[in-house]
Amino acid sequence: MEEHNLEPELNLQMEMLSLQALEELKIKLSPNQLEQFSVYTKLILDWNERINLTAITNPEEIRVKHFLDSLVFVKKLQEHYQEQSIYLGDLGTGAGFPGIPLKIVKPELEVVLIDALAKRINFLTEVIETLKLTGIRVLHARAEDIGKDPKFREKFDVITARAVAELPVLLEYAIPLLKVGGRLLAAKGMEPEKELQAAAKAMDILNCREEQLEKYTLGQGADYRSMIIIQKLGLTPAKYPRPAGKPKKNPL
């Protein structure tokens, strides 16, 4: 396996990440956090040679399209929760986005990384151990299953999701996991209005509402993105989520 020696180039890139792109997000990274992002990048590149973690394999693109895109969630957490402790579930976390970047920047978060693919769970476990992260664990499960599990149903303050599913489907995955008053933070593309329109029936059935829609860019030359925030208003009807595969096959 090829050894990825990214120093000092990556540290310089991470420093630029700290000094420039995060200024608008009001995030300043410590030397230890910069090192954690550097090591995380190496692990992504090394593991990606064995399993399909991400199609993005350029360190600069990882910095922008994964790390920066994940850290936009920090801004939203700061806006809505301030000093409150947060129990956060990262649904369909994949290679750990946005959950691990959030944990690096906000170590006080209690995080559960949720994914249905065992190989990714093994990778995430190594990342957590290598970065010496605490208050974070991985859960190998489908959203439809844990949404019925009393240990997780209506227990989370926040669910994050990035490139998981279209909004009507994502709502059925995520809303059953949230406490009443909790929020789904969903990163979306350039036309979120279409998904919101398509999700109107699902929001009504699942007792939730659109709270905020924000469009943004990650910087010059980067793609435009959007963030949809959905707030849970009442208990989720017991029949939801439906069995595995049903939400995607027949969206609400």
C-alpha positions as CSV (number, residue, x, y, z in Angstrom):
1,M,0.0,0.0,0.0
2,E,1.3,3.4,-0.9
3,E,2.4,5.6,2.0
4,H,0.8,9.0,1.9
5,N,3.3,11.5,3.2
6,L,1.4,14.8,3.1
7,E,3.6,16.9,5.4
8,P,4.3,19.8,5.2
9,E,2.0,20.4,2.3
10,L,-1.2,19.2,4.0
11,N,-0.4,21.1,7.2
12,L,-0.1,24.3,5.1
13,Q,-3.4,23.5,3.4
14,M,-5.0,23.0,6.8
15,E,-3.5,26.2,8.0
16,M,-5.1,28.0,5.1
17,L,-8.3,26.3,6.0
18,S,-8.0,27.7,9.5
19,L,-7.0,31.2,8.5
20,Q,-9.2,31.9,5.4
21,A,-12.2,29.7,4.6
22,L,-13.3,29.3,8.2
23,E,-13.2,33.0,9.1
24,E,-16.8,33.4,7.9
25,L,-17.9,30.4,9.9
26,K,-16.1,31.9,13.0
27,I,-14.1,28.7,13.5
28,K,-10.4,28.8,14.5
29,L,-8.6,25.5,14.6
30,S,-5.9,24.7,17.2
31,P,-2.6,23.1,16.2
32,N,-3.9,19.8,17.6
33,Q,-7.1,20.0,15.5
34,L,-5.1,20.8,12.4
35,E,-3.0,17.7,13.0
36,Q,-6.2,15.6,13.5
37,F,-7.5,16.8,10.1
38,S,-4.1,16.0,8.6
39,V,-4.0,12.4,10.0
40,Y,-7.7,12.0,9.0
41,T,-6.8,12.8,5.4
42,K,-4.0,10.3,5.4
43,L,-6.4,7.6,6.7
44,I,-8.9,8.4,4.0
45,L,-6.3,8.1,1.3
46,D,-4.8,4.9,2.6
47,W,-8.2,3.1,3.2
48,N,-9.6,4.4,-0.1
49,E,-7.1,2.1,-1.9
50,R,-8.8,-0.9,-0.3
51,I,-12.4,0.1,-0.1
52,N,-14.6,2.7,-1.8
53,L,-14.8,5.5,0.8
54,T,-15.0,8.5,-1.5
55,A,-14.5,9.4,-5.2
56,I,-12.6,12.5,-4.0
57,T,-8.9,11.5,-3.6
58,N,-7.1,14.8,-4.0
59,P,-6.1,16.3,-0.6
60,E,-7.2,19.8,-1.7
61,E,-10.6,18.6,-2.8
62,I,-11.0,16.6,0.4
63,R,-10.2,19.8,2.3
64,V,-12.9,21.8,0.5
65,K,-15.6,19.3,-0.6
66,H,-15.5,17.1,2.6
67,F,-14.0,19.1,5.5
68,L,-15.3,22.6,4.7
69,D,-18.7,21.2,3.6
70,S,-18.9,19.4,6.9
71,L,-17.9,22.4,9.0
72,V,-20.8,24.4,7.7
73,F,-22.8,22.3,10.1
74,V,-20.8,23.9,13.0
75,K,-22.2,27.3,12.2
76,K,-25.8,25.9,12.4
77,L,-25.1,24.2,15.7
78,Q,-23.7,27.4,17.1
79,E,-26.7,29.4,15.9
80,H,-29.3,27.0,17.4
81,Y,-27.7,25.5,20.4
82,Q,-24.9,27.7,21.7
83,E,-23.7,26.2,25.0
84,Q,-26.3,23.4,25.2
85,S,-25.0,19.9,25.2
86,I,-25.9,18.0,22.1
87,Y,-26.6,14.3,21.3
88,L,-26.0,14.1,17.6
89,G,-26.5,11.3,15.1
90,D,-24.8,11.4,11.8
91,L,-27.0,9.4,9.4
92,G,-25.3,7.6,6.5
93,T,-22.0,9.0,7.7
94,G,-19.9,7.2,5.0
95,A,-16.3,8.2,5.5
96,G,-17.3,10.2,8.6
97,F,-18.8,13.3,7.1
98,P,-19.9,15.5,8.8
99,G,-19.7,13.7,12.1
100,I,-15.9,13.4,12.5
101,P,-15.1,17.0,11.5
102,L,-17.8,18.2,13.8
103,K,-16.3,16.1,16.7
104,I,-12.8,17.5,16.0
105,V,-14.0,21.1,16.1
106,K,-16.6,20.6,18.9
107,P,-15.2,17.9,21.1
108,E,-18.0,18.4,23.6
109,L,-20.5,16.9,21.2
110,E,-21.8,13.4,21.9
111,V,-21.8,11.7,18.5
112,V,-23.1,8.5,17.0
113,L,-21.9,7.7,13.4
114,I,-24.5,5.6,11.7
115,D,-23.9,3.6,8.5
116,A,-25.1,0.4,7.0
117,L,-21.9,-0.8,5.4
118,A,-19.6,-2.9,7.7
119,K,-16.4,-1.9,5.8
120,R,-17.0,1.7,6.6
121,I,-17.6,1.0,10.2
122,N,-14.2,-0.6,10.4
123,F,-12.6,2.5,8.9
124,L,-14.5,4.8,11.2
125,T,-13.4,2.8,14.2
126,E,-9.8,3.2,13.2
127,V,-10.2,6.9,12.7
128,I,-11.7,7.3,16.2
129,E,-8.9,5.3,17.8
130,T,-6.1,7.0,15.8
131,L,-7.3,10.5,16.5
132,K,-8.0,9.6,20.2
133,L,-11.6,10.9,20.0
134,T,-13.9,10.3,22.9
135,G,-17.6,10.7,23.2
136,I,-18.1,9.3,19.8
137,R,-19.1,5.8,18.6
138,V,-20.1,3.9,15.4
139,L,-23.3,2.1,14.9
140,H,-23.7,-0.5,12.1
141,A,-27.4,-0.3,11.2
142,R,-30.0,0.8,8.7
143,A,-32.0,3.9,9.6
144,E,-35.3,2.1,9.3
145,D,-34.2,-0.4,12.0
146,I,-32.8,2.0,14.5
147,G,-35.8,4.3,14.1
148,K,-37.8,1.5,15.7
149,D,-35.2,0.7,18.4
150,P,-36.2,2.2,21.8
151,K,-32.5,2.9,22.5
152,F,-32.4,5.4,19.7
153,R,-36.0,6.3,18.7
154,E,-36.7,10.0,19.6
155,K,-33.4,10.3,21.6
156,F,-31.3,12.6,19.5
157,D,-31.2,16.4,19.7
158,V,-29.7,16.7,16.1
159,I,-29.5,14.4,13.1
160,T,-27.1,15.4,10.4
161,A,-27.2,14.0,6.8
162,R,-25.1,14.7,3.8
163,A,-25.9,13.2,0.4
164,V,-28.1,10.4,2.0
165,A,-31.4,10.5,0.1
166,E,-34.0,12.8,-1.4
167,L,-35.8,14.8,1.4
168,P,-39.1,12.9,1.5
169,V,-37.1,9.7,2.1
170,L,-34.6,11.3,4.4
171,L,-37.3,12.6,6.6
172,E,-38.7,9.1,7.2
173,Y,-35.2,8.0,8.1
174,A,-34.3,10.9,10.4
175,I,-37.4,12.3,12.1
176,P,-38.2,9.1,14.1
177,L,-34.7,9.4,15.7
178,L,-35.2,13.0,16.9
179,K,-36.6,14.2,20.2
180,V,-39.6,16.5,19.9
181,G,-38.1,19.9,19.2
182,G,-35.0,18.3,17.7
183,R,-33.6,19.3,14.3
184,L,-32.5,17.6,11.1
185,L,-29.6,19.4,9.4
186,A,-29.5,18.2,5.8
187,A,-26.9,19.4,3.3
188,K,-28.3,19.7,-0.2
189,G,-27.4,21.0,-3.7
190,M,-28.4,24.0,-5.7
191,E,-32.2,23.4,-6.0
192,P,-33.4,22.6,-2.5
193,E,-36.8,24.2,-3.2
194,K,-37.8,21.2,-5.3
195,E,-37.1,18.8,-2.6
196,L,-38.9,20.9,0.0
197,Q,-42.0,21.0,-2.2
198,A,-41.8,17.2,-2.7
199,A,-41.5,16.7,1.0
200,A,-44.6,18.7,2.1
201,K,-46.7,15.6,2.6
202,A,-43.9,13.8,4.5
203,M,-43.5,16.8,6.9
204,D,-47.2,16.8,7.6
205,I,-47.3,13.0,8.3
206,L,-44.2,13.0,10.4
207,N,-45.0,16.1,12.5
208,C,-42.2,18.4,11.4
209,R,-41.7,21.6,9.5
210,E,-39.1,23.6,7.5
211,E,-37.3,25.9,9.9
212,Q,-34.6,27.3,7.7
213,L,-33.1,27.2,4.2
214,E,-29.7,28.7,3.5
215,K,-27.7,28.7,0.3
216,Y,-23.9,29.2,0.4
217,T,-20.7,28.5,-1.4
218,L,-17.5,27.0,0.0
219,G,-15.3,29.6,-1.7
220,Q,-14.1,30.7,-5.0
221,G,-14.4,28.0,-7.7
222,A,-16.4,25.7,-5.3
223,D,-19.9,24.4,-6.0
224,Y,-23.0,26.1,-4.5
225,R,-24.6,24.2,-1.7
226,S,-27.7,24.6,0.6
227,M,-28.6,23.6,4.1
228,I,-32.2,22.6,5.0
229,I,-33.1,22.6,8.7
230,I,-36.2,20.7,9.7
231,Q,-37.6,20.9,13.2
232,K,-39.7,18.1,14.8
233,L,-42.9,19.4,16.2
234,G,-44.6,16.3,17.7
235,L,-44.2,12.6,18.3
236,T,-43.6,10.4,15.2
237,P,-46.6,8.1,14.5
238,A,-45.6,4.5,15.6
239,K,-45.8,3.1,12.1
240,Y,-42.8,5.1,10.9
241,P,-40.2,4.4,9.8
242,R,-41.6,1.7,7.6
243,P,-39.6,-1.6,7.1
244,A,-36.2,-1.4,5.3
245,G,-36.5,-0.4,1.7
246,K,-40.1,0.9,1.9
247,P,-39.3,4.6,2.4
248,K,-37.1,4.7,-0.7
249,K,-39.3,2.5,-2.9
250,N,-42.5,4.4,-2.0
251,P,-41.7,7.8,-0.5
252,L,-44.3,9.6,1.6
